[in-house]
Amino acid sequence: MKFAIIKERKNPPDRRVVFSPKDLKQLKTNFPEAELVVESSDIRVFNDIDYQELGFQVSDNVSDADVMFGVKEVPIDALIPNKKYFFFSHTIKKQPYNRTLLKAILDKNIEMYDHETIVKQSGARLIGFGRYAGLVGAYNGFRALGLRDKLFVLPKVEQLKDLEAVKSELDKITVPNIKILLSGTGKVAKGAKEILDHLKIKEVSDALYLTSEFTEPVYCMVDVMEYSKRKDGKVGDKWAFYKDATGYESNFMPYAKQTDFFIAGHFFGDGAPYLFTRDDAKHPEFRIHLVADISCDIDGPVATTIRPSTIADPFYGYNPKTEKEVAFDDKEAITVMAVDNLPCELPKDASEGFGDMFLKHVIPAFFNGDADGVLKRAKITENGKLTKRFSYLQDYVDGKE
């Protein structure tokens, strides 16, 4: 079995990689029989020489490898037929812009594994960049606050060496007396919580948050059963909600009336109620004036997110009265941070964290006969066809959806 780390070819360039040199060395130590090759890249956060110094072959041609490891979508003309590929394909939710990619994967008889489909038997994700999205998203929210209100100036994350440098910058600021709401309890939300805790902002219960004002900054972390409720007035159930959310409606407005800064770190499933709508944002008691939308669902559950923003230009303003975009520091605006590729700003830390997870949860499956079914569950295509688990994508492939 020969594994290749492939070059990232998508624009804008992504400097992340599945395995850092150190993690690749660990892979070789754990599984000496594995053959490894690294495709040469001039954009990767780790240089070719970093891999070569640890004894790995770096080549412009990796077509003799069996398994290809990448991060972002591989351009169709760069896909090598009859190989196994791992990358974020952005096809499993039937994203229209990648239908031709999935079609090409099938046409080229590629065995496709999407990083998003690498899950436990329960369906919970095993790997991802969520923590780093949360870390960078929360930091960017405070950066927007400082710039907009002329309180402090934080540098862009991409200008900083690593997470340690990010936290060092936060040590220099003083957060004003604001109330911060963080939605979610997964890896993204926990990454954002790491920033809030580093800033020594006190966490309070939702009961206290909804009924009290404070003389210092505080935050409240809420899960789906706090900001959603059953329409029939009965007690909600989180797991029932995940299976079928049609009997639920938003319970977000009580929080919106008490929140200055909202960090959206939740997962939003099909059929779930929106947290707040454009009409909700017009409510005279709607208090939120800054949103760091890490989840970044456009025109979705967070009504102020009308488009994704970019690392180069991360902030914009949303005027709730006109429902139009304005300057991020406009006095009528709700300031929005909605960068949709946040982990790219911390490529070194994000790559190292991702590689650790991949080494633990995925690589052993190649050498133990896939004892836990990780590869079987993750496989989207095989022998030019969709696997049974992903057969729901057939109409999407055929262009019927």
VEXDREN-2710 file (C-alpha; in Angstrom, 1 decimal):
% VEXDREN-2710
k/r/px/py/pz
1/MET/0.0/0.0/0.0
2/LYS/1.6/3.3/-1.1
3/PHE/0.2/6.5/0.2
4/ALA/0.7/10.0/-1.4
5/ILE/0.3/13.4/0.1
6/ILE/-0.9/15.4/-2.9
7/LYS/-0.4/19.0/-3.8
8/GLU/-3.4/21.4/-3.2
9/ARG/-4.5/22.8/-6.5
10/LYS/-7.7/24.7/-5.7
11/ASN/-7.8/28.5/-5.8
12/PRO/-7.5/30.4/-3.6
13/PRO/-4.5/28.4/-2.4
14/ASP/-4.8/26.4/0.7
15/ARG/-1.6/25.8/2.7
16/ARG/-3.0/23.0/4.9
17/VAL/-2.0/19.3/4.5
18/VAL/-3.3/16.0/5.9
19/PHE/0.0/15.1/7.4
20/SER/2.8/17.3/8.8
21/PRO/6.3/15.8/8.4
22/LYS/6.2/14.8/12.1
23/ASP/2.9/13.0/11.7
24/LEU/4.1/11.3/8.6
25/LYS/7.1/10.1/10.5
26/GLN/4.8/8.7/13.2
27/LEU/2.8/6.9/10.5
28/LYS/6.0/5.2/9.2
29/THR/7.0/4.3/12.8
30/ASN/3.5/2.8/13.5
31/PHE/3.2/1.0/10.2
32/PRO/6.8/0.3/8.8
33/GLU/5.3/-1.6/5.8
34/ALA/3.6/1.6/4.5
35/GLU/5.2/3.2/1.5
36/LEU/5.0/7.0/1.5
37/VAL/5.6/9.8/-1.1
38/VAL/5.0/13.5/-1.0
39/GLU/4.0/15.5/-4.0
40/SER/6.2/18.6/-4.4
41/SER/4.3/21.8/-3.4
42/ASP/5.4/25.5/-3.3
43/ILE/2.4/26.6/-1.2
44/ARG/2.2/24.0/1.5
45/VAL/2.9/25.3/5.1
46/PHE/5.6/22.7/5.4
47/ASN/8.3/22.9/2.7
48/ASP/9.5/20.0/0.6
49/ILE/12.7/20.0/2.5
50/ASP/10.9/19.5/5.8
51/TYR/9.7/16.1/4.5
52/GLN/13.0/15.3/2.8
53/GLU/14.9/15.9/6.0
54/LEU/12.9/13.1/7.7
55/GLY/13.7/10.7/4.9
56/PHE/10.6/11.0/2.7
57/GLN/10.6/11.0/-1.0
58/VAL/9.3/14.2/-2.6
59/SER/8.3/14.0/-6.3
60/ASP/6.5/15.9/-9.0
61/ASN/4.8/12.6/-10.0
62/VAL/2.9/10.5/-7.5
63/SER/0.8/8.5/-10.0
64/ASP/2.3/5.2/-8.7
65/ALA/0.6/5.6/-5.3
66/ASP/-2.5/3.7/-4.4
67/VAL/-4.1/6.2/-2.0
68/MET/-4.1/10.0/-2.4
69/PHE/-4.5/12.3/0.7
70/GLY/-5.6/15.9/0.1
71/VAL/-7.5/18.6/1.8
72/LYS/-9.6/20.6/-0.6
73/GLU/-11.4/19.5/-3.9
74/VAL/-9.0/18.1/-6.5
75/PRO/-9.6/19.7/-9.9
76/ILE/-11.1/17.3/-12.4
77/ASP/-8.2/17.3/-14.8
78/ALA/-5.8/16.4/-11.9
79/LEU/-7.7/13.4/-10.8
80/ILE/-5.9/10.1/-11.6
81/PRO/-8.2/7.3/-12.6
82/ASN/-8.5/4.0/-10.6
83/LYS/-7.1/5.5/-7.3
84/LYS/-8.4/5.9/-3.8
85/TYR/-8.8/9.6/-2.9
86/PHE/-9.4/11.3/0.5
87/PHE/-10.4/15.0/0.4
88/PHE/-13.3/17.4/1.2
89/SER/-15.4/16.9/-1.9
90/HIS/-18.3/19.1/-0.9
91/THR/-20.8/16.9/-2.7
92/ILE/-22.6/14.9/0.1
93/LYS/-25.1/17.7/0.6
94/LYS/-25.7/17.8/-3.2
95/GLN/-23.8/21.1/-3.6
96/PRO/-24.6/22.2/-7.2
97/TYR/-21.1/23.6/-7.9
98/ASN/-19.5/20.2/-7.4
99/ARG/-21.9/17.9/-9.3
100/THR/-19.5/17.6/-12.2
101/LEU/-16.7/16.7/-9.8
102/LEU/-18.6/13.7/-8.4
103/LYS/-19.6/12.7/-11.9
104/ALA/-15.9/12.7/-12.9
105/ILE/-14.9/10.7/-9.8
106/LEU/-17.4/8.0/-11.0
107/ASP/-16.3/8.2/-14.6
108/LYS/-12.7/7.8/-13.6
109/ASN/-13.5/4.7/-11.4
110/ILE/-12.1/6.5/-8.3
111/GLU/-12.8/5.2/-4.8
112/MET/-13.8/8.4/-3.0
113/TYR/-13.6/8.9/0.7
114/ASP/-14.7/12.4/2.0
115/HIS/-13.2/13.6/5.2
116/GLU/-16.7/14.6/6.3
117/THR/-17.9/11.0/5.9
118/ILE/-15.3/9.5/8.3
119/VAL/-17.6/8.9/11.2
120/LYS/-18.2/6.6/14.2
121/GLN/-21.0/4.1/13.9
122/SER/-23.2/6.7/15.7
123/GLY/-22.6/9.1/12.8
124/ALA/-20.4/11.5/14.8
125/ARG/-17.4/12.9/12.9
126/LEU/-14.0/11.5/13.7
127/ILE/-11.8/14.0/12.0
128/GLY/-12.0/17.6/10.9
129/PHE/-10.7/21.2/11.3
130/GLY/-13.6/22.3/13.5
131/ARG/-11.5/23.2/16.5
132/TYR/-9.4/25.6/14.4
133/ALA/-12.5/27.1/12.7
134/GLY/-13.8/27.9/16.2
135/LEU/-10.5/29.3/17.5
136/VAL/-10.0/31.6/14.5
137/GLY/-13.6/32.5/14.2
138/ALA/-13.9/33.7/17.8
139/TYR/-10.6/35.6/17.5
140/ASN/-11.8/37.3/14.3
141/GLY/-15.0/38.3/16.2
142/PHE/-13.0/40.1/18.8
143/ARG/-10.8/41.6/16.1
144/ALA/-13.9/43.1/14.5
145/LEU/-15.1/44.4/17.9
146/GLY/-11.8/46.2/18.5
147/LEU/-11.7/47.7/15.0
148/ARG/-15.3/48.8/14.9
149/ASP/-15.5/50.4/18.3
150/LYS/-11.8/51.6/18.2
151/LEU/-11.0/49.7/21.4
152/PHE/-7.9/47.8/20.3
153/VAL/-6.2/46.5/17.1
154/LEU/-5.6/42.8/16.8
155/PRO/-3.4/41.6/13.8
156/LYS/-4.9/39.1/11.3
157/VAL/-4.4/35.5/12.3
158/GLU/-2.6/34.8/9.0
159/GLN/0.1/37.2/10.0
160/LEU/0.8/35.2/13.2
161/LYS/3.1/32.1/13.4
162/ASP/0.8/29.8/15.3
163/LEU/-1.9/29.4/18.0
164/GLU/0.5/30.4/20.7
165/ALA/1.0/33.7/19.0
166/VAL/-2.7/34.2/18.6
167/LYS/-3.3/33.8/22.3
168/SER/-0.4/36.1/23.0
169/GLU/-2.1/38.9/21.0
170/LEU/-5.3/38.3/23.0
171/ASP/-3.4/38.8/26.2
172/LYS/-2.9/42.4/25.2
173/ILE/-6.5/43.4/25.0
174/THR/-9.3/44.3/27.5
175/VAL/-12.7/43.1/26.6
176/PRO/-15.5/45.6/27.4
177/ASN/-18.5/44.8/29.5
178/ILE/-20.5/42.8/26.9
179/LYS/-22.7/39.6/26.9
180/ILE/-21.6/36.9/24.5
181/LEU/-23.7/34.0/23.3
182/LEU/-22.0/30.9/21.9
183/SER/-24.2/28.3/20.1
184/GLY/-23.1/24.7/19.8
185/THR/-21.3/22.0/21.8
186/GLY/-19.2/20.3/19.2
187/LYS/-15.6/20.8/18.1
188/VAL/-16.3/24.3/16.5
189/ALA/-18.0/25.6/19.6
190/LYS/-15.3/24.1/21.9
191/GLY/-12.6/25.9/19.8
192/ALA/-14.4/29.2/20.3
193/LYS/-14.8/28.5/24.0
194/GLU/-11.0/28.0/24.2
195/ILE/-10.6/31.7/23.1
196/LEU/-13.3/32.9/25.6
197/ASP/-11.7/31.0/28.4
198/HIS/-8.2/32.2/27.5
199/LEU/-9.6/35.8/27.7
200/LYS/-10.8/34.8/31.2
201/ILE/-14.4/35.8/30.3
202/LYS/-16.7/34.2/32.9
203/GLU/-19.2/31.6/31.8
204/VAL/-22.7/31.9/33.2
205/SER/-25.8/29.6/33.1
206/ASP/-28.5/30.4/30.6
207/ALA/-30.9/31.2/33.5
208/LEU/-28.5/33.8/34.8
209/TYR/-27.7/35.1/31.4
210/LEU/-31.3/35.6/30.5
211/THR/-32.2/37.5/33.7
212/SER/-29.2/39.5/34.8
213/GLU/-26.9/42.3/33.7
214/PHE/-23.3/42.3/34.8
215/THR/-20.4/44.7/35.4
216/GLU/-17.9/42.5/33.5
217/PRO/-18.0/40.5/30.2
218/VAL/-19.7/37.1/30.4
219/TYR/-20.6/34.4/28.0
220/CYS/-23.2/31.6/27.8
221/MET/-22.9/28.4/25.8
222/VAL/-26.2/27.1/24.5
223/ASP/-27.2/23.9/22.8
224/VAL/-30.0/23.2/20.4
225/MET/-32.6/22.5/23.1
226/GLU/-32.0/25.9/24.6
227/TYR/-32.5/27.9/21.3
228/SER/-35.2/25.6/19.9
229/LYS/-38.5/24.4/21.5
230/ARG/-41.3/22.1/20.6
231/LYS/-44.3/23.8/19.0
232/ASP/-46.7/21.8/21.1
233/GLY/-45.2/23.0/24.4
234/LYS/-43.9/19.6/25.5
235/VAL/-40.3/19.1/26.6
236/GLY/-37.9/18.8/23.6
237/ASP/-35.5/15.9/23.1
238/LYS/-32.1/16.6/21.4
239/TRP/-31.8/13.2/19.7
240/ALA/-35.4/13.3/18.4
241/PHE/-34.7/16.8/17.1
242/TYR/-31.7/15.6/15.1
243/LYS/-33.8/12.9/13.5
244/ASP/-36.8/15.1/12.8
245/ALA/-36.9/18.8/13.6
246/THR/-40.2/19.6/11.9
247/GLY/-42.1/19.8/15.3
248/TYR/-39.8/22.5/16.6
249/GLU/-39.5/26.3/16.3
250/SER/-36.9/28.8/17.3
251/ASN/-36.5/29.9/20.9
252/PHE/-33.6/32.3/20.1
253/MET/-35.3/35.6/20.7
254/PRO/-35.0/35.6/24.5
255/TYR/-31.2/35.3/24.0
256/ALA/-31.1/37.9/21.2
257/LYS/-32.6/40.4/23.6
258/GLN/-29.7/39.8/26.0
259/THR/-26.8/39.4/23.7
260/ASP/-24.2/41.9/22.3
261/PHE/-21.9/39.5/20.5
262/PHE/-23.2/36.2/19.0
263/ILE/-20.7/33.4/18.1
264/ALA/-22.5/30.8/15.9
265/GLY/-20.7/27.5/16.3
266/HIS/-23.7/25.2/16.0
267/PHE/-24.3/22.5/13.3
268/PHE/-27.5/23.3/11.3
269/GLY/-29.3/20.2/10.0
270/ASP/-31.9/19.9/7.2
271/GLY/-35.4/21.0/8.4
272/ALA/-34.2/22.6/11.6
273/PRO/-35.8/26.0/12.5
274/TYR/-33.8/29.2/11.8
275/LEU/-32.2/30.7/14.9
276/PHE/-33.4/34.2/13.8
277/THR/-34.9/35.7/10.7
278/ARG/-34.6/39.0/9.0
279/ASP/-37.8/40.1/10.7
280/ASP/-36.5/39.0/14.1
281/ALA/-33.4/41.3/13.5
282/LYS/-35.8/44.2/13.0
283/HIS/-37.3/43.7/16.5
284/PRO/-36.8/46.8/18.7
285/GLU/-35.4/44.6/21.4
286/PHE/-33.0/42.7/19.2
287/ARG/-29.7/43.6/20.9
288/ILE/-27.0/41.6/18.9
289/HIS/-24.7/44.0/17.1
290/LEU/-21.8/41.7/16.3
291/VAL/-22.0/38.1/14.8
292/ALA/-19.1/35.8/14.2
293/ASP/-20.8/33.1/12.1
294/ILE/-18.4/30.2/12.1
295/SER/-21.1/27.9/10.7
296/CYS/-21.6/30.2/7.7
297/ASP/-24.8/29.0/6.2
298/ILE/-25.7/31.7/3.6
299/ASP/-29.3/33.1/3.8
300/GLY/-30.0/30.4/6.5
301/PRO/-30.4/30.1/10.2
302/VAL/-28.4/33.3/11.0
303/ALA/-30.2/35.9/9.0
304/THR/-27.4/38.5/9.1
305/THR/-25.1/36.1/7.1
306/ILE/-26.1/37.2/3.5
307/ARG/-22.8/36.1/2.0
308/PRO/-19.5/34.5/3.0
309/SER/-16.6/36.9/3.7
310/THR/-13.0/36.3/2.9
311/ILE/-9.7/36.1/4.8
312/ALA/-8.6/39.2/2.9
313/ASP/-11.8/41.1/3.8
314/PRO/-13.4/39.3/6.7
315/PHE/-16.1/41.8/7.9
316/TYR/-19.2/43.4/6.5
317/GLY/-22.2/45.2/7.9
318/TYR/-25.8/44.1/7.7
319/ASN/-28.5/46.8/8.0
320/PRO/-31.5/45.1/9.6
321/LYS/-33.9/47.8/8.4
322/THR/-33.0/47.7/4.7
323/GLU/-31.7/44.1/4.8
324/LYS/-28.8/45.3/2.7
325/GLU/-25.0/45.1/3.1
326/VAL/-23.3/48.2/4.5
327/ALA/-19.8/49.0/5.9
328/PHE/-18.9/46.8/8.9
329/ASP/-18.5/49.9/11.1
330/ASP/-21.7/51.7/10.0
331/LYS/-23.6/52.9/13.0
332/GLU/-26.8/51.2/11.9
333/ALA/-25.1/47.9/11.1
334/ILE/-24.9/44.5/12.7
335/THR/-21.2/43.7/12.1
336/VAL/-20.7/40.2/10.5
337/MET/-17.7/37.9/10.3
338/ALA/-18.6/35.0/8.0
339/VAL/-15.3/33.6/6.6
340/ASP/-16.0/30.1/5.3
341/ASN/-12.4/28.8/5.3
342/LEU/-11.2/29.9/8.8
343/PRO/-8.7/27.0/9.5
344/CYS/-6.7/28.2/6.5
345/GLU/-5.5/31.1/8.6
346/LEU/-3.8/28.7/11.0
347/PRO/-2.4/26.2/8.5
348/LYS/0.4/24.8/10.7
349/ASP/-1.6/24.1/13.8
350/ALA/-4.7/23.0/11.8
351/SER/-2.6/20.5/9.8
352/GLU/-0.9/19.1/12.9
353/GLY/-4.2/18.6/14.7
354/PHE/-5.9/17.0/11.6
355/GLY/-2.9/14.6/11.1
356/ASP/-3.1/13.5/14.7
357/MET/-6.8/12.6/14.3
358/PHE/-6.2/10.9/10.9
359/LEU/-3.4/8.9/12.3
360/LYS/-5.5/7.7/15.2
361/HIS/-8.8/7.0/13.5
362/VAL/-8.2/6.3/9.8
363/ILE/-4.7/4.9/9.1
364/PRO/-5.1/1.8/11.3
365/ALA/-8.1/0.7/9.2
366/PHE/-5.8/0.1/6.2
367/PHE/-3.8/-2.4/8.2
368/ASN/-6.4/-4.2/10.4
369/GLY/-8.9/-5.1/7.7
370/ASP/-11.0/-2.1/8.6
371/ALA/-12.0/-3.7/11.8
372/ASP/-14.2/-0.8/13.0
373/GLY/-15.8/-0.2/9.6
374/VAL/-14.4/3.3/9.3
375/LEU/-13.4/3.0/5.6
376/LYS/-16.6/1.2/4.7
377/ARG/-18.8/3.9/6.2
378/ALA/-16.7/6.7/4.6
379/LYS/-16.6/5.2/1.0
380/ILE/-18.8/7.2/-1.3
381/THR/-17.9/5.6/-4.7
382/GLU/-16.6/2.1/-5.7
383/ASN/-16.3/0.4/-9.1
384/GLY/-17.7/3.5/-10.9
385/LYS/-20.9/3.5/-8.8
386/LEU/-22.2/5.1/-5.6
387/THR/-22.1/2.9/-2.6
388/LYS/-25.3/1.9/-0.9
389/ARG/-24.8/4.4/1.9
390/PHE/-24.6/7.3/-0.6
391/SER/-27.1/6.1/-3.2
392/TYR/-29.2/9.1/-2.3
393/LEU/-26.8/11.1/-4.5
394/GLN/-27.8/9.4/-7.7
395/ASP/-30.4/12.0/-8.8
396/TYR/-27.8/14.7/-8.0
397/VAL/-25.2/12.9/-10.2
398/ASP/-27.8/12.5/-13.0
399/GLY/-28.7/16.2/-12.8
400/LYS/-32.3/15.6/-11.7
401/GLU/-31.8/17.7/-8.5
END
